[in-house]
Amino acid sequence: MWPILGVLSAAALILLYEAPGLRRSRRYRELAVFLILLTLGTGAGLAQAVDFPLPNPLDWMNYLFGPAGERLDKVLRLPGELGG
């Protein structure tokens, strides 16, 4: 419960500090992007606070680029090289 309150209070403080200045200077696009990123970050923080398993971006990259890396390794391997 305390980690959830901590994440929400931090998000509220960030919102109260940043949003009025953006609104006053009429930077509505920046305010929209700020709100989207704050919402995503708060959601990720809440998910981590309740021990929800978050995916690791490196796992996705390994899934996408792993086969190409293995193929490149086979191409670049020297003929007499022992490898495994």
RAKA-V268090 format. One record per backbone hydrogen bond with DSSP energy under -1.0 kcal/mol. CO is the residue of the C=O (numbers start at 0). NH is the residue of the N-H. E is the energy in kcal/mol with one decimal. If there is no record, write none. Layout:
co | nh | e
CO | NH | E
CO | NH | E
This chain:
co | nh | e
0 | 4 | -2.1
1 | 5 | -2.4
2 | 6 | -2.4
3 | 7 | -2.5
4 | 8 | -2.5
5 | 9 | -2.2
6 | 10 | -2.3
7 | 11 | -2.3
8 | 12 | -2.4
9 | 13 | -2.3
10 | 14 | -2.5
11 | 15 | -2.6
12 | 16 | -1.7
13 | 17 | -2.5
14 | 18 | -2.0
17 | 21 | -1.6
18 | 22 | -2.5
19 | 23 | -2.8
20 | 24 | -1.9
21 | 26 | -2.7
22 | 25 | -1.2
25 | 27 | -1.1
26 | 30 | -2.1
27 | 31 | -2.3
28 | 32 | -2.4
29 | 33 | -2.6
30 | 34 | -2.5
31 | 35 | -2.2
32 | 36 | -2.7
33 | 37 | -2.6
34 | 38 | -2.3
35 | 39 | -2.5
36 | 40 | -2.7
37 | 41 | -2.6
38 | 42 | -2.5
39 | 43 | -2.4
40 | 44 | -2.4
41 | 45 | -2.6
42 | 46 | -2.4
43 | 47 | -2.2
44 | 48 | -2.0
45 | 49 | -1.6
46 | 51 | -3.0
47 | 50 | -1.3
55 | 58 | -1.2
55 | 59 | -1.1
56 | 60 | -2.1
57 | 61 | -2.3
58 | 62 | -2.0
59 | 63 | -2.3
60 | 64 | -3.1
61 | 65 | -1.7
64 | 68 | -2.1
65 | 69 | -2.3
66 | 70 | -2.2
67 | 71 | -2.4
68 | 72 | -2.1
69 | 73 | -1.9
70 | 74 | -1.9
71 | 75 | -2.3
77 | 80 | -1.2
